Amino acid sequence: MDSPHRPSYVLIDLDPGTDTSRADLLVLARLHRTAFEHLKLVAQAKLTGRRGIQIWVPVAGDLDFEGTRAWVEELSRTVGAGRA
């Protein structure tokens, strides 16, 4: 591992609560997919548990963990705002 302090991927965990419908979860996953397409990033979805979806996104090693976390938070807030 060349850069142990630089993430090579991010994981976005869409873990719905009991009040979240499957349809709402899929809308949120599709909004993320659209965002990744716009950013020209390749992402892979994986079903987890009974209802969850994880989205794995490889990233360049330009950001440290804190910078990567901030980027994912900004992305998710932007995607969530598009949901309204």
LINWO-V939874 format. One record per backbone hydrogen bond with DSSP energy under -1.0 kcal/mol. CO is the residue of the C=O (numbers start at 0). NH is the residue of the N-H. Records with the same first field share a line. If there is no record, write none. Layout:
CO: NH + NH
//
This chain:
2: 5
7: 58
9: 56
11: 54
12: 14
13: 52
16: 19
20: 24
21: 25
22: 26
23: 27
24: 28
25: 29
26: 30
27: 31
28: 32
29: 33
30: 34
31: 35
32: 36
33: 37
34: 38
35: 40
36: 39
43: 55
45: 53
47: 51
51: 47
52: 13
53: 45
54: 11
55: 43
56: 9
63: 67
64: 68
65: 69
66: 70
67: 71
68: 72
69: 73
70: 74
71: 75
72: 76
73: 77
74: 78
75: 79
76: 80
77: 81
//
